[in-house]
Amino acid sequence: MSHAICVRRFEIATLDNASSVIDEALANAGLRRHSDYVSRVWVLCTPHFAQLMHEVAQAAVAKTQCMNVWGGCVSGLVVDGTVTGNEPAIAVAVFGHAFETAGQEGETFDSVRLQLCEQDPSTHSVDFAHVNEPGAVVLNADCLGMLSYGANYAKMPRVHHGRLAGDATAEMVLKVSKPLVLNSEGLEFLTGPQRVDESNGLFLIQVDGLPAAQALQCPAEQTKPVGLRLQVCHDHGESWIPVMDIHADGTLGLAAPVVKGQLVRLARRTTQAIEQDIPAWQTAAAIRFDHRPPAIGVLFAGFERSALCHETDRDISAVLNAFPDTLWIGALGQAAWLSEGATLLTPPRNNRLSICLFDPAHV
C-alpha cells in the first residue's frame, strides 16, 4: 500500500494525540521511514488544534521526513461517517512516491489540487467560467477549494510546505489516476437568470417584461422552513437575498435591494438533494473506474447550517455509503468551490458538496 488516511477524535487537543495519528497513518501506509519515500502529507484539524498547528505541522515533517505537508484548521471533519466540529479531531493522509508530481517535466499526468483559503477567490482577478451554474453533476475540474475561517471570520491557521502559510491560500497538488469531480448544489434553481426591468427599494416589481413572481416561477407561498432565496449574478460571483414577501400583484419583497439590469433567479432547497444526485454519481464512477470502487475519495462541503445548506449530516453519510469500499477524507469549511486551472468554475457556496474520486497513479 502506498497511502493511508487516518481520522480520529479525542477528548482534548494535544500534540501527543496529533502525533499518534501521524504515526498510525505512516504505519497503515506500509511506508518504511528510512527507505520509502513520502511524497505528500495532508493534516486537517478542527479549530481545537489551532494553537498547536505549527507544532503539529513540524511533527508531521519530522515523522514523515517530508516537507510537502499541507492542511490546516477547518470547521469540521468527517469521522466514522459523521461530521464533527464541536470536539477535537484530526485527519492525516500519507501518500507515497506514486503520487509525486516533481520531476515530471514533459510528462502528461492527471492531478488533483486542493486549496484552503480565508477569502473568496471570486473577489480577485480570476477567470470566471460561468455566471450560470453548470447543470451536470460531473464537472471538468481539477481543484477543490474551501474557505476556512472561524466564527466571526476569525482566521484559522493553514499549512503549506510544512509551515504556517503566510498568504491567503494553501495549495497541494497530487499526481493521481482517473480523477472524477462530482458536485451537488443542495438547491434547485427555478429558472435561468433573467434581467430586472423594474424595482423600487426592497421591492422587485418586474423581470423580463413580466411580474417578478411570474417571470421567476415563484411558488404561491414561501417554502418552509427554508424559504426562497434570490440569486443576483455578478461578473465575478454572486450574492443571495432572502425573499420576505410574495404580493398578490407578483411583486417580491426582498431583504436587500436589486437594481435595474441585474441578472436574478430564484432558488429553493431540493428535497433530499443528495439522494437525487448520487445515482448519477454512481453511474459516472462506474464508467470512469471500470465498475471497480475508486481507491480514494475527498469530500469538501459547506459547514454552516444556513438556508441553502445540505440540511443534515445524513447527506454526508449518504455519500460515503454510496462508495463503501473507498478510503475517504472529508473536510467542511464555510463554503466550497471548484476550479479548472486558473478558471473558477463554480462560486463558493455554503451549500455546495463536492467530491473527487481517484486512484493512485500506479493503478
HELIX and SHEET records of a PDB file:
HELIX    1   1 LEU A   15  ALA A   29  1                                  15    
HELIX    2   2 PRO A   47  LEU A   52  5                                   6    
HELIX    3   3 MET A   53  THR A   64  1                                  12    
HELIX    4   4 HIS A   97  PHE A   99  5                                   3    
HELIX    5   5 PRO A  121  THR A  123  5                                   3    
HELIX    6   6 ALA A  151  TYR A  153  5                                   3    
HELIX    7   7 ALA A  212  ALA A  215  1                                   4    
HELIX    8   8 ALA A  273  ARG A  288  1                                  16    
HELIX    9   9 ARG A  314  ALA A  322  1                                   9    
SHEET    1   A 6 HIS A   3  ARG A   9  0                                        
SHEET    2   A 6 ALA A  89  GLY A  96 -1                                        
SHEET    3   A 6 VAL A  38  CYS A  45 -1                                        
SHEET    4   A 6 VAL A  69  CYS A  73  1                                        
SHEET    5   A 6 ARG A 158  HIS A 160 -1                                        
SHEET    6   A 6 ARG A 163  LEU A 164 -1                                        
SHEET    1   B11 THR A  82  THR A  84  0                                        
SHEET    2   B11 GLY A  76  VAL A  79 -1                                        
SHEET    3   B11 LEU A 327  GLY A 333 -1                                        
SHEET    4   B11 ILE A 296  GLY A 302  1                                        
SHEET    5   B11 LEU A 353  PRO A 360 -1                                        
SHEET    6   B11 THR A 169  SER A 184 -1                                        
SHEET    7   B11 ASP A 110  CYS A 117 -1                                        
SHEET    8   B11 CYS A 143  LEU A 147  1                                        
SHEET    9   B11 ALA A 335  GLU A 340 -1                                        
SHEET   10   B11 THR A 343  ARG A 349 -1                                        
SHEET   11   B11 ASP A 127  PHE A 128  1                                        
SHEET    1   C 7 THR A  82  THR A  84  0                                        
SHEET    2   C 7 GLY A  76  VAL A  79 -1                                        
SHEET    3   C 7 LEU A 327  GLY A 333 -1                                        
SHEET    4   C 7 ILE A 296  GLY A 302  1                                        
SHEET    5   C 7 LEU A 353  PRO A 360 -1                                        
SHEET    6   C 7 THR A 169  SER A 184 -1                                        
SHEET    7   C 7 VAL A 138  LEU A 139 -1                                        
SHEET    1   D 5 LEU A 187  PHE A 189  0                                        
SHEET    2   D 5 LEU A 263  ARG A 269 -1                                        
SHEET    3   D 5 GLN A 194  ASN A 200 -1                                        
SHEET    4   D 5 PHE A 203  VAL A 207 -1                                        
SHEET    5   D 5 LEU A 210  PRO A 211 -1                                        
SHEET    1   E 5 LEU A 187  PHE A 189  0                                        
SHEET    2   E 5 LEU A 263  ARG A 269 -1                                        
SHEET    3   E 5 ARG A 229  HIS A 234 -1                                        
SHEET    4   E 5 GLY A 237  ILE A 246 -1                                        
SHEET    5   E 5 LEU A 252  LEU A 254 -1                                        
END                                                                             
